[in-house]
């Protein structure tokens, strides 16, 4: 399985979150390349990819192995190593990128504190250089920085065969759905003429649906009346639109939040964040 691609594996120095961004002229690249575990590390495996590198590499890091130790373990156990390429960042910030001698040109990578960028079958080394420069200088949240770096690699030439798929995986302690696991961004574009641009769109939607807002404000009487009318039309509320956020209104509003998949943003009561309000008002005809 030749996964000719370009990828960035990285750690957010501010939060310790770990992530992988990847793009390729390959169907569903996100199903093969990215692996990550909060507090342990992140790995991208490509070029005649060995998907076992993900779980095996993370297990070794979990046991205290260095990135170089992971490489040596792969060297001992995988006779096809010289056809492979992978990038690795440990939770310590240590990193490594490896390109086997039998990878198709252009192939190579650059690694530094908290990042590893690599690619094969690329238009040239400028693809990797553009990813690294953008990741290190872009002023944006960590998931967006990973995608900006990926986009920079594409604009520098990317996979010389063209575009097809892209993926973004980010993990952080307790940041996943419901606070019950660590995978808080796991987005894939499997087959699309502009996969990285589509990934940006999905990340924006992900922010709306799953980001936990830092601030909320009480609904005004006018807003409560508006939502009571909406809830009534939807068959969720049988009372009058009187503008008081009572128990019946809260039950109905909670049902609406669930219908719209916004439950990660709402904590009960009359307080709602501005992004949720803006979405719901637009969706249900506030004027």
N, C-alpha and C positions, 0 to 999 in steps of 0.2 A: 504494500500500500504506500505509494509515493505521495506524501503530503507536502508538496512544494508550497512554501508559504513564508510569510514574515510575521513575527510575533514579538511582543514585549512582555517580559515577566518582571514584576516590580513590587516594591514595598512602599507604603506611604510612611515617610519618616515621622509624621505628626501623630498618626494613630496606630501604626503597626499593621494596618490592614494590608493584605496581600492580594495581588491580582494578575490576570493574564488577559491580554488583548491579542487577537490573531485574525488574519485575513488570508484568503487563498483562492486560487482558481481550482476549487475542489469542493465537492458537494458536502455540506454539513460539517465544516471543519471543526466546529465546536464540539462535535461528538467524539473527536479523537484527540485533539491537541491539549486543551487546558486542564490542569489539575491544581487544586489548592486546598490547604487546610489551615485555619486560623491558628496562630501561635506555633506553626510548624514550618510551612514554606509553600512555594508555588513552583510549578514545573510546566513547561511547554515541550511536547515531544512531537517531532516532525521529520520529514524526509525519510521515506520508507518507515513510517512511524512505528515505534514499539509502544503500544498503549500501556504495557506493563510498567513502563518507566514511571508513570504517574503514581500508582499506589506503592510500588517498590521504593521509589525515591523518597516519598513522604514517610514511609515506614522507617527508612534509614535515618532521615533527618530527625524523626521523633525519638529515635534511639540515641541521638547525639552525634551522628556522623556529620562531617563537614561536606561542603559541595564537592571537594576533591575526592573525599571518601566515597561519595555516591558514584562519581565517575569511575573510580577504580572497581567498585562492585559491579557496575554495568560491564566494564571491560572483562571481568572474570566470567560473567554469566551470559553474555550476549555475543555470539560469534559474528553477528551482523552489525556490530557497533560502527564500523567505518562507513556504513551507508546511512547512519542516523545523524540527526541533529537535535539538540535539546538545549533549553535554557532553564536555569534554576536560581531561585533566590530563597535563602533560608530566613527564618524569623529573626535571626541575628543581624540580617542585612548582608551577610556573606553571599556572594553570587558566583556563577560560573556559566559560561556558554561553551558548547562543544559542537564542532562541525567535523564529521568524519571525512576521511580523504576521498571517499567514493561518492560524496554528495555532488549533485549536478550544479555547475556554475551558473551565475555567480552564487557562491555560498560562503557564509561567514557570520561572525557575530562580534559584539562588543559587550563587555560586562564591567560593572563598577559597583560601588557601594549601593546596594538596594535596587539594582536593575540588571537585567540581561536581555539584550536585543539580538535577534538572529533571523536569518532567512536563507532560503535556497531557491534556485531557479529565478533569481531576481534580475532586474535590469542592471544592477551594480551595487557596489558598497555604499553609495549615497543613500540608499533606502534605509539601511540600518543607522547610518549617521544622522539622518533626518529624524528618525524615531527618537534616538537618544537626546538630541538637542532639544526637541520639542518637549519631551517628558521632563527634562531638567529645568526648563525655563518657563513653561506655560503656567499661568496663574488661574487655576481652576481646581475644583474638588478632584480627589484621586480618580474616581471612575471616568470623569470627563477628561482628565489628563491622559489616561491610558488611550482613550479613543482619539484624542487630538494627536497623540504620537502615532497612532495607527494611520490616521488620515495623512499626516505628514509623510509617512513612508509610502503611501499610495501615490501621493502627488510627486514624490521623488522618483517614481517608476514602478514600485510595487512588484508583484508577481509578473514576470514578463509574458506569461500566457494570458493574462487578463484577470477578470474579477468574477467571483461567484458567491462566496460565503464569508462570514465573519462572526466573531463571538467575543463576548466579554464576561469574565468570571471574576468576582471580587468577594473576598471573605473577611469577616471581622468578628471578634468575640461577641456573641449574643446579638448580632445585628440582623440576623435572618428573620423570616416571617414569624411574628408572634414572640420574638426573642428566644425562640426555641432551638435555633441552630445558627450556624455561622455564615452560611452562604446567602449574602444579601443582594448581590446582583449576579444573575445567571441568564444572560440573554444571548440568543443565537439567531442569525439570519442564514438560513440553509441554502437558499438559491434565489439570487436577486441581482439585477443588473448593476445596482449601486449598493452593495451590502454594508459598507461602512456608514454611508449616509443613513441607511435604514436603521442601523444600530444606534445612531444618535437619536433618531426619532423614538425608538423603543426605550432608550434610557430616559428620555424626557417623560414618557408615559409611565415608566417605572417609578420615577420620582413622584409623580402625582399620586399614584395608587399606593405606594408602599413606604414612602419616606415618612418618618415620624417628626411632625413639626415641633419646633422649639417654642412657638408662641400661639396662643389661641385668645379669642375675645368673645364676650357674650353676644349672642344674637340680639339685635334690636327688636322692638315690638313689631315694627313693620316687616322685618325679616321672618319673625316667628309666624306672623299672619300669612305671609307668602307661602312658607313651607307647609303650614296647616292646610292651605288650599291645595297645594301639590299633593300632599299625603292623602287628602280626601279624594282627589281625582284618581289616584292610584289604588284606592280601596284599602289603604292602610290605616286610615283615621276616620272616625265617625262623628267627631265633635265639631263644634263651630270654629271658625277662623277668628278667635278672640284675641290673639296676640300674646297669650300667656303660655310659657313653656312648662306645661304641667306633665304629670306622669304619663298620661295617654299620648301626649305629643312626643315625649321622649321615646316611648316604645315604638311608635310609628317611625320616628326619625331614625332610630337605630336600625329598623328594618330597611329603610331607604339606603342608609349607609352601606349595609350589607349587600343590597342589590347592585350597588354601584362599585363594589369591591374596594371601598375606602375605609374598611374597618381598622387598618393600621394607623389611620390619621385621627380617629375619633375616640375620645375617652369618656363619653357620656356627659349628660347635662347640657346646658344651653351654650357652652363654649365651643367654638369651631375655629379652625385656622383659616386664613384668608384664601389659600390656594383651593381648599375644599369648597369654601363658599363660592368662589369665582366659578369653579367647575359646575357646581350644582345650579347656580343661578343661570349660567349659560345653557345648561342642559334642559332646564325646565321653564325658561322664558321670563326671567326677571327683566323688568324694564323700568 
